[in-house]
Amino acid sequence: MGISTSPSLWVGDKGGRYYIRKVGSTIWWFGLHKNEPWANVFEGTCFGNKASGYWAYVWSADEPKPKFGKLLLELSANKIEITYQTGKFPEKKLTLSSVKPPVFPKFPT
């Protein structure tokens, strides 16, 4: 699968940018759009070439009510297809970008 244990940048078909990382069988992401005022997060569990999990907006200027829901994903080397969703998630497909995401500093523990 293309989801790495190091953060990678994925691009949505509606213009979102997703910083995705896999830890064990868990997928985490932070998504935002460069031209629209929203950001979201996701946590899901991989099983083979599929994943299931929950997403939520962490910020949306256009939507005063909270938005959240469930996603079912089909995973391949360079593509994530959203095969089922609730809560009006903004994308249908994410594609692995060749651009490396920024490296964030480690916080002291």
BELMO-V923550 format. One record per residue. RES is the residue in three letters. BURIAL is I if it has 24 or more other C-alpha atoms within 12 Angstrom, else O. Layout:
RES;BURIAL
RES;BURIAL
This chain:
MET;O
GLY;I
ILE;I
SER;I
THR;O
SER;O
PRO;I
SER;I
LEU;I
TRP;I
VAL;I
GLY;I
ASP;O
LYS;O
GLY;O
GLY;I
ARG;I
TYR;I
TYR;I
ILE;I
ARG;I
LYS;I
VAL;O
GLY;O
SER;O
THR;I
ILE;I
TRP;I
TRP;I
PHE;I
GLY;I
LEU;I
HIS;I
LYS;O
ASN;O
GLU;O
PRO;O
TRP;I
ALA;I
ASN;I
VAL;I
PHE;I
GLU;I
GLY;I
THR;I
CYS;I
PHE;O
GLY;O
ASN;O
LYS;I
ALA;I
SER;I
GLY;I
TYR;I
TRP;I
ALA;I
TYR;I
VAL;O
TRP;O
SER;O
ALA;O
ASP;O
GLU;O
PRO;O
LYS;O
PRO;O
LYS;I
PHE;I
GLY;I
LYS;I
LEU;I
LEU;I
LEU;I
GLU;I
LEU;I
SER;O
ALA;O
ASN;O
LYS;I
ILE;I
GLU;I
ILE;I
THR;O
TYR;O
GLN;O
THR;O
GLY;O
LYS;O
PHE;I
PRO;I
GLU;I
LYS;I
LYS;I
LEU;I
THR;I
LEU;I
SER;I
SER;O
VAL;O
LYS;O
PRO;O
PRO;O
VAL;O
PHE;O
PRO;O
LYS;O
PHE;O
PRO;O
THR;O
